[in-house]
Each structure stands twice: as C-alpha cells, then as structure tokens.
Amino acid sequence: MMTKRSIVKDIKSAGEPYNGQYGTLYGFYVTFENGDNGKYNSKDPNQTKFAVGQEATYAVSYTHLTLPTNREV
C-alpha cells in the first residue's frame, strides 16, 4: 500500500447506500488532481473527509489488475 497526497478535484455520489458489515454505507467517487481516483465509503451521507479544493492524504492499494484480452481475429 502506498500513501499519497493530492488536491481533491471532484466528488460524486456512487449511488444508493447499502448495508455493509458495519451498518449503512454511502459511497463516493473521488477524483484527485494527480489523476488518481477511487471509491470512498462513509457512514455519514454528508462525508467530510474529502472536500473539493483541499489537499488530502490517502492510501492506494492495488488489489486486482485488469488486462486487455488478446483475441485472434
């Protein structure tokens, strides 16, 4: 896992909340100025961890890799 810092460029709702292991979770898609993006889950529908224009520290982990499929024509 790698820790990074960047300014938050955009935050959007990821849709309807869902009931997870720790209660109701609200998903948010977060985009950073350095091009990183990901999904953040919050127990609060008005999350305050990330704010557009503010610098944030976050962890990046690559848990799976998607590669293009080679197909013969």
BELQUI-V912607 format. One line per field, one symbol per residue. phi: phi as a letter, one per 30 degrees, with the letter a starting at -180 (. if undefined). A space follows every 50 residues. Layout:
# BELQUI-V912607
phi->???
This chain:
# BELQUI-V912607
phi->.bcbbaddcabbdcjddbdcecjdbccbccccddjdaacbcbdcdcebdc bejcdbcbccbccabccdddbdc
